[in-house]
């Protein structure tokens, strides 16, 4: 079985393995959802909606 979560690919190394994570995930086994809103990418007081590997800015009228 693949020890890497969320569609990560497993690469065998000497005596161990490394996970190559899919976009939007991080961690030794790709178990962490990356918060793309963490860097406050939205301008003009828009609300940031975190998505898998992406984000959307929601502007108030």
C-alpha positions in Angstrom: 0.0 0.0 0.0 1.0 3.6 -0.6 2.0 5.3 2.6 1.6 8.7 1.0 -1.8 10.4 1.5 -3.9 12.6 -0.8 -2.6 11.2 -4.1 1.1 11.6 -3.2 3.5 9.3 -5.0 6.0 7.1 -3.1 9.6 7.0 -4.1 11.8 4.3 -2.6 15.1 5.5 -1.1 17.9 3.5 0.7 16.1 1.9 3.6 13.2 4.3 3.5 10.9 6.3 1.2 10.0 9.8 0.2 6.6 11.1 -0.6 6.2 13.5 -3.6 3.1 15.4 -2.6 0.3 16.5 -5.0 -0.3 20.2 -5.3 -1.9 21.7 -2.2 -0.5 19.1 0.3 2.7 18.9 2.3 4.3 16.9 5.1 6.4 13.7 5.3 3.3 11.7 4.1 1.4 14.5 2.4 -1.0 14.6 5.3 -1.1 18.4 5.6 -3.4 20.6 3.6 -1.4 23.7 2.6 -3.3 26.9 3.6 -2.9 29.1 0.4 -4.6 32.0 2.3 -1.8 32.0 4.9 0.2 34.7 3.0 -2.9 37.0 2.8 -2.9 37.0 -1.0 -6.2 38.9 -1.4 -6.3 42.7 -1.8 -8.8 45.4 -0.8 -10.1 43.6 2.3 -11.4 40.7 0.2 -12.0 37.4 2.0 -9.7 34.5 1.1 -11.3 31.1 0.6 -8.7 28.3 0.9 -9.1 25.5 -1.7 -7.0 22.4 -2.5 -3.8 23.8 -4.2 -5.5 27.2 -4.8 -7.5 30.0 -3.3 -10.3 32.4 -4.3 -10.7 36.0 -3.3 -14.3 37.0 -2.5 -14.8 40.7 -2.8 -17.5 42.5 -0.8 -19.8 44.8 -2.8 
